[in-house]
Amino acid sequence: MNEKTRYSDEELQEFKELILTKLEKAKRDYDLLRADITNSEGNDINDTSPTFKILEEGAGTLGKEETGRLAERQMKFIQHLQAALVRIENKTYGICRETGKLIPKERLKAVPHATLSVDAKRKS
């Protein structure tokens, strides 16, 4: 039996739909994180009112820093999903960049932007 070297157009379309759904959610989440950092959703006085509680200010700063890191990670995830869409268009999606073999569907459904099979990932 010949080993399959790439996913069919129908299978690629299924992955594309999965990725587009995840991409839409990731972009919404990113927008929420950005809004939280810039306080663009609020009309309160939290960022302008004088406060004398240094601990609260420190906690607020740490909260924004953590949110900033989450936003960075979310943007990286978005970029990985967009790169996966390019691989789908090029019909190279799902091919392990180390072994050249197909990444199992189960792995791609769990991590749709994966470029390595589980075995190749463990070796790196």
Contacts in CASP RR format, 6 or more apart in sequence:
PFRMAT RR
TARGET T0000
AUTHOR 0000-0000-0000
METHOD contacts of the structure
MODEL  1
MNEKTRYSDEELQEFKELILTKLEKAKRDYDLLRADITNSEGNDINDTSP
TFKILEEGAGTLGKEETGRLAERQMKFIQHLQAALVRIENKTYGICRETG
KLIPKERLKAVPHATLSVDAKRKS
3 101 0 8 1.000
4 102 0 8 1.000
5 95 0 8 1.000
5 102 0 8 1.000
6 91 0 8 1.000
6 92 0 8 1.000
6 94 0 8 1.000
6 95 0 8 1.000
6 102 0 8 1.000
7 15 0 8 1.000
7 93 0 8 1.000
7 94 0 8 1.000
7 102 0 8 1.000
11 105 0 8 1.000
12 88 0 8 1.000
12 91 0 8 1.000
12 93 0 8 1.000
15 84 0 8 1.000
15 88 0 8 1.000
15 93 0 8 1.000
15 94 0 8 1.000
15 108 0 8 1.000
15 112 0 8 1.000
16 85 0 8 1.000
16 88 0 8 1.000
18 109 0 8 1.000
18 112 0 8 1.000
19 81 0 8 1.000
19 84 0 8 1.000
19 85 0 8 1.000
19 88 0 8 1.000
19 112 0 8 1.000
19 113 0 8 1.000
20 85 0 8 1.000
22 81 0 8 1.000
22 112 0 8 1.000
23 78 0 8 1.000
23 81 0 8 1.000
23 82 0 8 1.000
23 85 0 8 1.000
26 74 0 8 1.000
26 77 0 8 1.000
26 78 0 8 1.000
26 81 0 8 1.000
27 78 0 8 1.000
29 74 0 8 1.000
30 71 0 8 1.000
30 74 0 8 1.000
30 75 0 8 1.000
30 78 0 8 1.000
33 67 0 8 1.000
33 68 0 8 1.000
33 70 0 8 1.000
33 71 0 8 1.000
33 74 0 8 1.000
34 40 0 8 1.000
34 71 0 8 1.000
35 41 0 8 1.000
36 64 0 8 1.000
36 67 0 8 1.000
37 64 0 8 1.000
37 67 0 8 1.000
37 68 0 8 1.000
37 71 0 8 1.000
39 46 0 8 1.000
39 47 0 8 1.000
51 57 0 8 1.000
77 113 0 8 1.000
80 113 0 8 1.000
81 112 0 8 1.000
81 113 0 8 1.000
83 113 0 8 1.000
84 93 0 8 1.000
84 112 0 8 1.000
84 113 0 8 1.000
87 93 0 8 1.000
87 94 0 8 1.000
87 115 0 8 1.000
94 102 0 8 1.000
94 103 0 8 1.000
94 108 0 8 1.000
94 114 0 8 1.000
94 115 0 8 1.000
95 101 0 8 1.000
95 102 0 8 1.000
95 103 0 8 1.000
96 102 0 8 1.000
96 103 0 8 1.000
96 115 0 8 1.000
96 116 0 8 1.000
96 117 0 8 1.000
96 120 0 8 1.000
97 115 0 8 1.000
97 116 0 8 1.000
97 120 0 8 1.000
98 116 0 8 1.000
98 117 0 8 1.000
98 120 0 8 1.000
98 123 0 8 1.000
98 124 0 8 1.000
99 117 0 8 1.000
99 119 0 8 1.000
99 120 0 8 1.000
101 117 0 8 1.000
103 114 0 8 1.000
103 115 0 8 1.000
103 116 0 8 1.000
103 117 0 8 1.000
104 117 0 8 1.000
104 118 0 8 1.000
107 114 0 8 1.000
107 117 0 8 1.000
107 118 0 8 1.000
108 114 0 8 1.000
116 124 0 8 1.000
END
